[in-house]
């Protein structure tokens, strides 16, 4: 059983991280507890949430996106992002991480709030295949329209791509 002091310390960390938002949660919690706490249930819940299908509405699993691409899946928010999986009729696959960008997008495309980061095992220096790039730009336009609905469910659980890499490591985000 936890001591009262440990319980109060965790409560204070939880309150501080909630107030700081997911982007600063790791830093705040580690400073308060004096240890690496990224994999604790307390912090993992801050970076998790349901799949933000509302961003892609009215698209759904199996929707044709054009140029031979289809929407295969949209994962729940995990580690600060939702992974959008696209599949081409030739069986090529693409993983696009939907992150917030905070005004400094780094992905192939972006909307007003969301950065669409293609996770293709490259370092961003290579060119994106034109057909895939056009599909991702179309998805960004759809997301931009859906953001205007004002229903921003779950975005508070997302992080910027750079923050995710710093918090979880690039190797952990590839999959």
MOJOTA-V57225 format. One record per residue. SS is DSSP state (helix for helix, strand for strand, loop for the rest). PHI is phi in radians with two decimals (none if undefined). Layout:
SS/PHI
SS/PHI
This chain:
loop/none
loop/-1.28
loop/-1.30
helix/-1.05
helix/-1.11
helix/-1.09
helix/-1.05
helix/-1.14
helix/-1.11
helix/-1.15
helix/-1.10
helix/-1.12
helix/-1.11
helix/-1.06
helix/-1.13
helix/-1.13
helix/-1.21
helix/-1.12
helix/-1.21
helix/-1.36
loop/1.53
helix/-1.01
helix/-1.07
helix/-1.88
helix/-1.04
helix/-1.08
helix/-1.08
helix/-1.10
helix/-1.14
helix/-1.16
helix/-1.16
helix/-1.22
helix/-1.62
loop/1.25
loop/-2.70
loop/-1.31
loop/-2.19
loop/-1.00
loop/-1.63
loop/-1.34
helix/-0.98
helix/-0.99
helix/-1.36
helix/-1.02
helix/-1.20
helix/-1.19
loop/-1.83
loop/-2.11
strand/-3.07
loop/-1.18
loop/-1.06
loop/-1.45
helix/-1.03
helix/-1.02
helix/-1.12
loop/-1.77
loop/-0.90
loop/-1.62
loop/-1.16
loop/-2.65
loop/-0.93
loop/1.58
loop/-1.10
strand/-1.32
strand/-1.91
strand/1.76
loop/0.97
loop/1.50
strand/-1.71
strand/-2.31
strand/-1.46
strand/-1.52
strand/-2.96
strand/-2.35
loop/-1.41
loop/-1.15
strand/-1.20
strand/-2.41
loop/0.93
loop/1.47
strand/-2.68
strand/-1.96
strand/-1.69
strand/-1.68
strand/-1.87
strand/-1.97
strand/-2.33
strand/-1.72
loop/-1.03
loop/-1.44
loop/1.42
loop/-1.14
strand/-2.18
strand/-2.43
strand/-1.96
strand/-2.11
strand/-1.52
strand/-1.64
strand/-2.18
strand/-1.43
loop/-2.05
loop/1.00
loop/1.59
loop/-2.34
loop/-1.17
loop/-2.17
loop/-1.42
loop/-1.09
strand/-2.63
strand/-2.73
loop/-1.90
loop/-1.13
loop/-2.14
strand/-1.83
strand/-1.79
strand/-1.80
strand/-1.76
strand/-1.31
loop/-1.78
loop/-1.97
loop/1.13
loop/-1.93
loop/-1.78
loop/1.56
loop/-1.54
loop/-1.55
loop/-1.33
loop/-1.44
loop/-0.96
helix/-1.02
helix/-1.11
helix/-1.16
helix/-1.04
helix/-1.14
helix/-1.14
helix/-1.14
helix/-1.09
helix/-1.13
helix/-1.14
helix/-1.08
helix/-1.12
helix/-1.12
helix/-1.06
helix/-0.99
helix/-1.12
helix/-1.24
helix/-1.09
loop/-1.19
loop/-1.18
loop/1.48
loop/-1.59
loop/-1.82
loop/-0.90
loop/1.44
helix/-1.18
helix/-1.15
helix/-1.58
loop/-1.71
loop/-2.16
loop/-1.27
helix/-0.97
helix/-1.09
helix/-1.16
helix/-1.13
helix/-1.09
helix/-1.13
helix/-1.39
helix/-1.94
loop/1.56
helix/-1.03
helix/-1.10
helix/-1.31
helix/-1.66
loop/-1.12
loop/-1.18
